[in-house]
Amino acid sequence: MKAYCYLGKDKFGFVEKTEPHIADPRDAVVRVTLSSICTSDLHIMHGLVPRARTGVTVGHEFVGVVEETGADVKSVKAGDRVAVNVETYCGECFFCRRGWVNNCTSPLGGWALGCRIDGAQAAYVRVPFADNGLTKIPDGVSDERALLVGDVLATGYWAADIADIGADDTALVVGGGPVGLCAAMCAALRAKRVVVCEADAGRREFAKRHYPQFTAISPEHAEEFCRGECAHGGADAVIEAAGTDASFALGWKCARPNATVVVAAMYDAPQVLPLPDMYGKNLVFKTGGVDGCKCAEELALIAEGKIDPAPLITHTFAFSDIEKAYELFASRADGVMKVALRSE
């Protein structure tokens, strides 16, 4: 089968590989029906993920159909449509038993698919710990609506879940890209008001058009807005989903005293906490990666119509056109948010 692989810094390409097989009783083999490209894939391409294995098939955002299961797999069977978790996790170690699956201590735990073991940008994928990593897609939920469940939506759900959002609160999401808008959707399940701060005017318009329940603002107005419009001089909870030096600083500056700031973004460089400047704000910072173990809850919310990530998929390509898809996604041209890759 053709697989799209990491071949070295700044180089992805097609490699012919054999189809995967069951290697452990807890494995499943999934036929990919729809996949996507993540910013993390771009980080791998540019050599920013040291643990990424040269030659690995990239991609970790996908849905598909179970082809085969190992003898110990109980939750899914051949023929089931499934959403696939970005993380593989054993479910048994100290961290997994507490829901901290990103830090699973298994050699295959955490972010493995598309990084350390072959991932989704191919026809078939072997998924370890299938009972934990695969979730059946409810009838009536399309592949497109389920595609982002395992990573982008999981990140937004996790960020909102740990942000200590109360029913009367204003939640501020810094960053109006796919992760930010997923976080805003999930924050809206808890908060009285959700504000999305985004530098790009096109993405602000996208948010207003597809998610009019959010207030969309620009960074230059954010501090003044939060001081004047929030009940206690700042947002009650902040989710930083943009990943720049400026967005990191803006997040804590817009928070009210004693607020929680969730840092859900990935950064290319270290960030600095200017403690003298923030002294007395008594902020609580919580950082990622995502503990993405609530895909069933996300799918239920989609099935009930309470959240809808489908508008985030703005462009669809055939898998054979994956190089064009990467070019578009990396350039952020033509209003792209997320691309879908349809298997052929």
C-alpha positions in Angstrom: 0.0 0.0 0.0 1.1 3.6 -0.5 2.0 5.4 2.7 2.9 9.0 3.2 6.1 9.1 5.4 8.6 11.3 7.2 11.8 10.9 5.3 14.0 13.4 7.1 13.9 17.1 7.9 11.6 19.0 5.6 10.9 15.9 3.5 7.7 13.8 3.3 7.0 11.4 0.5 5.2 8.2 -0.6 6.7 4.9 0.4 5.3 1.4 -0.6 4.6 -0.6 2.6 3.0 -3.9 3.4 -0.4 -3.7 5.0 -0.3 -3.9 8.8 -1.3 -7.0 10.7 -2.3 -7.9 14.3 0.9 -8.0 16.4 -0.7 -8.1 19.9 -4.0 -9.5 21.1 -5.1 -6.0 22.0 -4.5 -4.6 18.5 -7.0 -3.7 15.8 -6.4 -3.0 12.1 -8.5 -0.1 10.8 -9.2 0.7 7.2 -8.9 4.5 6.8 -11.9 6.2 5.2 -11.2 9.8 6.0 -8.1 11.5 7.5 -6.8 15.0 8.1 -3.5 16.9 8.5 -2.5 18.4 11.9 -0.1 21.2 12.7 1.8 18.5 14.6 2.4 16.8 11.3 4.0 20.0 10.0 6.1 20.1 13.2 7.4 16.6 12.3 8.1 17.6 8.8 10.3 20.5 10.0 12.2 18.3 12.4 10.7 19.9 15.5 9.6 16.5 17.0 12.7 14.7 18.1 10.9 11.5 19.0 9.4 11.2 15.5 10.9 8.1 13.7 12.4 8.6 10.3 10.4 6.4 7.9 7.2 6.5 9.9 3.9 6.8 8.2 2.6 10.2 9.4 -1.0 11.2 10.4 -3.0 10.7 13.5 -6.4 12.3 12.8 -8.7 9.8 11.1 -11.8 7.7 11.1 -12.3 4.3 9.5 -13.7 0.8 9.6 -12.4 -2.0 11.7 -11.0 -4.7 9.5 -9.6 -7.1 12.1 -9.2 -7.3 15.9 -6.9 -9.2 18.2 -8.2 -11.9 20.5 -8.5 -9.6 23.6 -10.4 -6.8 21.9 -13.9 -6.5 23.3 -15.3 -3.1 22.5 -15.2 -3.1 18.7 -15.5 -5.7 16.0 -14.9 -6.0 12.3 -17.2 -3.7 10.3 -17.6 -1.1 13.0 -17.1 2.5 12.0 -14.7 4.1 14.5 -13.1 7.3 15.6 -9.5 6.9 16.5 -7.8 8.5 19.4 -4.6 10.5 18.9 -3.1 8.7 21.9 -2.6 5.0 22.5 -2.8 4.1 26.2 -2.9 0.9 28.2 -5.6 1.9 30.7 -3.8 0.2 33.5 -0.8 2.2 34.6 -0.8 4.9 37.4 -1.4 7.7 34.9 -4.1 6.0 32.8 -6.1 5.0 35.9 -6.3 8.7 36.8 -7.3 9.8 33.2 -3.9 11.2 32.4 -3.5 9.1 29.3 -1.0 11.4 27.6 1.5 10.1 30.1 0.8 6.4 29.8 3.9 4.5 30.7 3.6 1.8 28.1 6.3 1.9 25.4 3.4 2.5 23.0 1.6 5.0 25.3 0.9 8.6 24.5 1.3 10.1 21.1 2.6 7.1 19.1 0.5 7.0 15.9 2.0 8.9 13.1 5.1 9.7 15.2 6.7 6.7 16.6 4.6 4.0 14.9 2.9 4.1 11.5 -0.1 6.3 11.3 -3.1 7.3 9.3 -1.9 8.6 6.0 -2.2 5.2 4.4 -4.9 2.7 3.6 -4.7 0.7 6.8 -3.4 1.3 10.3 -2.6 -1.0 13.2 -4.0 0.6 16.4 -2.6 -0.7 19.7 -4.8 -0.9 22.8 -7.9 -0.9 20.5 -10.4 -1.1 23.4 -9.1 2.3 24.6 -8.2 4.0 21.3 -11.2 3.2 19.2 -14.7 4.5 19.7 -17.7 3.4 17.7 -19.3 6.3 15.7 -23.0 6.6 16.4 -25.5 6.0 13.6 -26.3 9.3 11.9 -22.9 10.8 12.6 -21.0 11.2 9.3 -17.3 10.6 8.9 -16.9 14.4 8.4 -18.6 15.2 11.7 -16.5 12.5 13.5 -13.2 13.2 11.9 -11.8 15.7 14.5 -13.0 13.8 17.5 -9.8 12.0 18.3 -7.4 15.0 18.4 -8.5 18.6 17.6 -11.9 18.2 19.3 -10.3 16.1 22.1 -7.9 18.9 22.8 -10.7 21.5 22.9 -12.8 19.2 25.2 -9.9 18.5 27.5 -8.9 22.2 27.7 -12.4 23.3 28.6 -12.8 20.4 31.0 -9.7 21.5 33.1 -10.3 25.3 32.9 -12.5 25.5 36.0 -15.3 27.1 34.1 -18.5 28.0 36.1 -22.0 28.5 34.8 -21.8 32.3 35.2 -18.3 32.7 33.8 -16.8 34.3 30.8 -14.3 32.1 29.1 -11.7 33.6 26.7 -10.2 31.4 24.0 -7.0 32.9 22.5 -6.8 31.6 18.9 -9.6 31.1 16.5 -8.1 28.2 14.5 -9.4 24.7 14.7 -8.2 23.9 18.2 -9.4 27.3 19.5 -12.9 26.9 18.0 -13.2 23.4 19.3 -12.2 24.7 22.8 -14.8 27.5 22.4 -17.5 25.0 21.5 -16.7 22.9 24.6 -16.3 25.9 26.8 -19.8 27.0 25.7 -21.2 23.9 27.3 -20.2 25.3 30.7 -19.8 29.1 30.5 -22.3 31.9 30.3 -20.3 33.6 27.6 -17.4 32.6 25.3 -15.1 35.1 23.7 -12.7 34.1 20.9 -9.7 36.3 20.3 -8.1 35.9 16.8 -5.6 38.0 15.0 -6.6 36.9 11.5 -9.7 38.9 10.2 -10.7 36.0 8.0 -10.8 33.6 10.9 -12.8 36.1 13.0 -15.3 36.2 10.2 -15.3 32.4 9.9 -16.1 32.2 13.7 -18.9 34.8 13.4 -20.4 33.0 10.4 -20.3 29.4 11.6 -20.4 29.9 15.4 -22.4 33.2 16.0 -22.9 32.3 19.7 -19.3 33.4 20.3 -18.0 36.9 20.6 -15.1 37.3 18.2 -12.5 40.1 18.9 -9.0 41.0 17.8 -5.9 40.9 20.0 -5.4 44.7 20.0 -8.8 45.1 21.7 -8.7 42.1 23.9 -7.3 43.6 27.2 -9.6 46.6 27.0 -12.6 44.3 26.2 -11.9 41.9 29.1 -11.4 44.8 31.6 -14.6 46.5 30.5 -16.9 43.6 29.6 -16.0 40.9 32.1 -17.6 41.1 35.6 -14.3 41.1 37.6 -11.9 42.9 35.3 -10.9 39.9 33.2 -11.9 36.5 31.9 -12.8 33.9 34.5 -11.0 31.2 32.5 -8.6 31.5 29.6 -7.6 28.8 27.0 -4.5 29.7 25.0 -4.7 27.9 21.7 -2.7 30.0 19.3 0.9 29.1 20.3 2.8 32.4 19.8 4.8 34.6 22.2 2.1 37.3 21.9 -0.8 35.0 22.5 0.8 33.4 25.5 1.3 36.9 27.1 -2.2 38.0 26.1 -3.8 35.0 27.8 -2.6 35.8 31.2 -3.0 39.5 30.8 -6.7 39.1 30.0 -7.3 36.8 32.9 -8.9 38.1 36.1 -7.2 37.6 39.4 -7.4 33.9 40.6 -8.4 32.7 37.1 -7.3 29.5 35.5 -5.2 29.8 32.3 -5.0 26.6 30.2 -2.1 26.5 27.8 -3.3 24.1 25.2 -1.1 25.3 22.3 2.2 23.9 21.1 5.2 26.4 20.9 8.3 26.5 18.7 10.3 28.2 21.5 10.2 28.4 25.3 7.8 30.9 27.0 8.6 33.1 30.0 6.4 33.9 32.9 7.2 37.5 34.0 6.5 36.8 37.6 7.1 40.4 38.8 4.5 41.7 36.3 1.9 39.2 37.3 2.5 39.2 41.0 -0.7 39.3 42.9 -2.9 38.0 40.1 -2.7 34.5 41.8 -3.2 32.7 38.5 -3.4 29.0 38.0 -1.7 27.7 34.9 -2.5 24.2 33.4 -0.6 22.9 30.5 -1.0 20.2 27.8 -0.7 17.7 26.0 -4.2 16.5 25.8 -5.5 13.6 27.8 -7.7 12.5 25.0 -9.8 9.8 26.6 -13.3 11.1 26.3 -14.1 10.5 22.6 -17.4 8.7 23.5 -18.6 11.9 25.3 -17.6 14.0 22.3 -19.4 11.8 19.8 -22.5 11.8 22.0 -22.5 15.6 22.0 -22.2 15.6 18.2 -25.0 13.1 17.9 -27.2 15.3 20.1 -26.4 18.4 18.1 -24.7 20.2 21.0 -21.4 20.7 19.2 -20.6 20.6 15.5 -17.0 20.6 14.3 -17.9 19.8 10.7 -17.7 23.4 9.5 -14.0 23.4 10.4 -13.4 21.0 7.4 -13.1 23.6 4.7 -11.3 21.6 2.0 -11.4 17.9 0.9 -8.8 16.2 -1.3 -8.3 12.7 -2.6 -5.5 10.8 -0.8 -3.5 10.8 -4.0 -3.5 14.6 -3.8 -2.0 14.7 -0.3 0.9 16.9 -1.3 -1.5 19.6 -2.5 -3.4 19.3 0.7 -0.2 19.8 2.8 0.7 22.8 0.7 -2.7 24.4 1.2 -2.8 23.6 4.9 0.7 24.9 5.6 0.1 28.2 3.6 -3.3 28.9 5.4 -4.5 30.2 2.0 -8.0 30.2 0.7 -9.5 30.4 4.2 -8.4 26.9 5.0 -9.1 25.6 8.5 -8.8 21.8 8.2 -8.4 19.6 5.2 -9.9 16.1 4.8 -8.2 13.4 2.8 -10.7 10.9 1.4 -9.4 7.3 0.8 -9.6 6.0 -2.7 
